Amino acid sequence: MKSNEILVSGAGIAGTALAYWLRKAGFAVTIVERAPEPRPGGQTVDLRGAGRTVVERMGLMDRVKAVTVDQRGLALVDRKGRITVRVPADSFGGEGIVSEIEILRGDLARLLYEATLPDTEYLFDDTITGIDQETDPEAVTVTFEKAPPRRFALVVGADGTHSVVRSLAFGAERDLAHPIGLYTAWFTALDDDLDLDGWYLMHNAPGGLVASARPGRLPGEVKAGFSFRSPPLTYDRRDVAAQREIVARRFADVGWEAPRLLRAMRTAPDFFFETMAQVRLDSWSRGRVALLGDAGYCATPLTGLGTSLALVGAYVLAGELAAAGGAYETAFRRYDTVMRPYVTKAQELPPGGAAGFAPTGRFGIRMRDLSMRAMTRRPMRAVLAAQFAKAGDIALPDYGPAEARPLGAARTGR
Ligand SMILES: Cc1cc2nc3c(=O)[nH]c(=O)nc-3n(C[C@H](O)[C@H](O)[C@H](O)COP(=O)(O)OP(=O)(O)OC[C@H]3O[C@@H](n4cnc5c(N)ncnc54)[C@H](O)[C@@H]3O)c2cc1C
């Protein structure tokens, strides 16, 4: 083992962004990813505030802009497809529900992955099964499902809301990931006849059901979403057929374009089903293991801030590790200090929370329409604008050039 070797679990947004910055500072990085390749899929995610600044500092903004998705805004539709409310993209100066820079999550993940090549080692189609910090005080010994055991100086869990690193090093998922009572499925539908006219269309149905369709980047590509309110469900996270069935049953009687989206869901190769849960921990490190992005502080897609948190967290964690000159404990403490206020604010759900997003009754849906309409006008506009302004609510440190040193406990700078 080299003394500056870091293992990252998860090649999503946070993991690849971290690898980018760590490599730049001279650390050796290995990423283990459960999927066989960078995971495609997801709807558009917003590059806002400090998240956008991090992408600019990576020098990737031109490449991002080359693949952004043009959207006119969000429009609510009734069961017959009639638009009831429009929230144009420019109604919040490009920083609203649909932001100025909207990029497909899969495109962003792929772009970040490419930026880490060729000098990041990837172990695809594998996962960590054990983390041992006791046997060797100078290293973490990691076992994998497929690869042979290896020692690393540090391990970072960037493996999403249901992080395996978190459950191995920090404790049970049920104590740390707090469901907000919403499930979501995302997938791509190929449908030339579904004309969205550039709008992100959303239909609320009684029972706390929300069906949505947003334009993709390619002609005929529709990024579909189905969300529903529910207490915790028991299902096998690897059984995708069973997950499709859960969604199909919930949305069987929903109007608008839900039936054709459900048909497309049956065969969509990038179908992704997720519990919305907030991850809350008092500390994001245990010894030589740290957490990043959704694994450490998932805010849920309802906040629209998950991508910014992942990008900013990666920048700060790598910057602090480089700045601490090898003293990882100092770096982890600084990472916590810099990120904590940003994360705490981001985790405050927008007004109404899950119930506001997916009301259960017809009256609630009418109220949601009314409040959404009011949100586009003064004085209510300020309420929604404040939610998205949180993305910029951090003074990003400027770490400058730094050199990776051997990673030891409190060697320097404590
Ligand atoms: C397929 C997919 C689609 C998404 N779609 C949307 C969307 O439409 N809108 C939205 O707001 N958010 C979406 N998200 C969540 C969003 O990407 C994150 O909230 C945010 O970008 C923070 O990124 P992250 O890297 O922390 O987590 P993620 O982007 O979730 O990345 C985590 C990565 O870890 C991998 N992983 C998980 N478990 C293991 C394991 N045991 N071993 C190794 N690797 C593991 C996953 O495969 C994934 O690549 C999606 C996530 C995924 C994975």
The ligand as an ORCA input file, in Angstrom:
! r2SCAN-3c Opt
* xyz 0 1
  C     -29.356      6.200    -11.187
  C     -29.599      7.415    -10.361
  C     -30.549      8.353    -10.769
  C     -30.780      9.513    -10.024
  N     -31.688     10.414    -10.476
  C     -31.898     11.573     -9.819
  C     -32.818     12.567    -10.293
  O     -33.449     12.390    -11.325
  N     -33.012     13.704     -9.574
  C     -32.309     13.917     -8.419
  O     -32.502     14.965     -7.795
  N     -31.428     13.007     -7.939
  C     -31.203     11.849     -8.608
  N     -30.310     10.923     -8.123
  C     -29.602     11.233     -6.873
  C     -28.489     12.251     -7.132
  O     -27.599     11.741     -8.092
  C     -27.776     12.506     -5.817
  O     -28.699     12.977     -4.859
  C     -26.702     13.577     -5.846
  O     -26.163     13.787     -7.098
  C     -25.604     13.213     -4.860
  O     -24.735     12.300     -5.479
  P     -23.982     11.114     -4.754
  O     -22.799     10.840     -5.614
  O     -23.795     11.382     -3.328
  O     -24.996      9.884     -4.851
  P     -25.432      9.036     -6.128
  O     -25.508      9.891     -7.321
  O     -26.627      8.278     -5.691
  O     -24.203      8.028     -6.384
  C     -23.912      6.926     -5.558
  C     -23.139      5.900     -6.371
  O     -22.749      4.836     -5.493
  C     -23.012      3.601     -6.107
  N     -23.198      2.599     -5.070
  C     -24.283      2.400     -4.287
  N     -24.057      1.394     -3.437
  C     -22.804      0.952     -3.684
  C     -21.996     -0.074     -3.127
  N     -22.452     -0.872     -2.139
  N     -20.750     -0.254     -3.609
  C     -20.273      0.526     -4.617
  N     -21.001      1.509     -5.191
  C     -22.248      1.717     -4.722
  C     -24.251      3.860     -6.949
  O     -24.380      2.894     -7.978
  C     -23.945      5.254     -7.491
  O     -23.174      5.201     -8.659
  C     -30.059      9.736     -8.823
  C     -29.112      8.796     -8.399
  C     -28.857      7.660     -9.155
  C     -27.797      6.658     -8.689
*
